[in-house]
Amino acid sequence: MFELERLASLLTLTDIASIASLISLAVSIYVALSLRTIKKKYIFRLKAPEFMKALTKHASVLSTYGDDFENSIQEICDELAKVDVKLRTMKGRMRGASKKSVKQLRTLIKAYDKDSNDRQKFRLIYRGIQRVIVEVQESREELNLE
Amino acid sequence: MATEKKTSRWVDAISSMIELTQDGKLLWSVKGTANTPYDKERTTSVFETKYKDRALRLYQIRVPSNIGGGMLTIAYTIQGVEPPKWFTKVILEFIDSEGRALWTFPEVDALSDLLTSVQYQVAGVKDFLDTIISEARGAPKALATRARDVQPEYRKRGQALDAIIQIVDDGNLSESERLKKAKAAAVDALLTSEF
């Protein structure tokens, strides 16, 4: 108590104002970061159904191309380019496991781009898309509970 | 997290089935009369296959959407779209020797892709396309390898046809060389395979 009184007598009004400014700066940063997270969550929540629908459609198209893989390589590359654009846009709005899956999927697409005759690599992409769909769905359900 | 892993497992299983179907390792057939629990709602043929002594049945049904009110109706109204009256659902189930459903796979998006691949295989679309395209080009490529040719009992036939097609397609060979080699491969195939 004595120490506090002594400290108060040493501080001028300017010092107190400076400390208050620093505290308010810290609070502002915290609020800004929280707001950013909330904004990200809400945009994800809004965009997730549309994203899942688009990915499901791309997966179906790719699966159809897989029925005649040898004659559909060009079409597969074109479709994957579209998928990659969607993934790039959505990646920034994701978090945790979903974000990791999207990153992995994009790596798989890049690997396939270098060797588009590799059927196995193509199949890994299809599985990757399905996995992202499941994870986005799960993330959205988790957000609904928060 | 556990549910997520379980769902991923189903997705992986269905993806594997799609791959096996596309490779012709899982051969499906249309069942003329099938005793499914949803016969009236069925919108596709019933497809059956056997894998490792387990019989599987695949088909699509339509289910009423039951959108009577609430947020979903409002969402459709905002978009100016009439709410759908029906949804489709793909059913994959294990069946017993009598055709009775034993267990149904959980609903995952990949099931509709499996159905498309199965329809593609059963209808013989690949063979049809290969034949019609080669006929239009006037090339002797009507010897397309059928999905069944990758099956053990037909593998030799498939490999022989593949060898012939490869020779015919080889741009580095002259016309006479190609003919000579193709004939030799055909004779070889006739001597070594059962077709």
Chai-1 contact restraints between the chains, C-beta under 6 A:
chainA,res_idxA,chainB,res_idxB,connection_type,confidence,min_distance_angstrom,max_distance_angstrom,comment,restraint_id
A,T56,B,D109,contact,1.0,0.0,6.0,A-B,restraint_1
A,S60,B,D113,contact,1.0,0.0,6.0,A-B,restraint_2
A,S63,B,D113,contact,1.0,0.0,6.0,A-B,restraint_3
A,G66,B,Q22,contact,1.0,0.0,6.0,A-B,restraint_4
A,D67,B,Q22,contact,1.0,0.0,6.0,A-B,restraint_5
A,D67,B,S117,contact,1.0,0.0,6.0,A-B,restraint_6
A,D67,B,Y120,contact,1.0,0.0,6.0,A-B,restraint_7
A,D68,B,K126,contact,1.0,0.0,6.0,A-B,restraint_8
A,R123,B,E19,contact,1.0,0.0,6.0,A-B,restraint_9
A,R127,B,S15,contact,1.0,0.0,6.0,A-B,restraint_10
A,Q130,B,V11,contact,1.0,0.0,6.0,A-B,restraint_11
A,Q130,B,A110,contact,1.0,0.0,6.0,A-B,restraint_12
A,R131,B,S8,contact,1.0,0.0,6.0,A-B,restraint_13
A,V134,B,T7,contact,1.0,0.0,6.0,A-B,restraint_14
A,V134,B,S8,contact,1.0,0.0,6.0,A-B,restraint_15
A,V134,B,V11,contact,1.0,0.0,6.0,A-B,restraint_16
A,E138,B,E4,contact,1.0,0.0,6.0,A-B,restraint_17
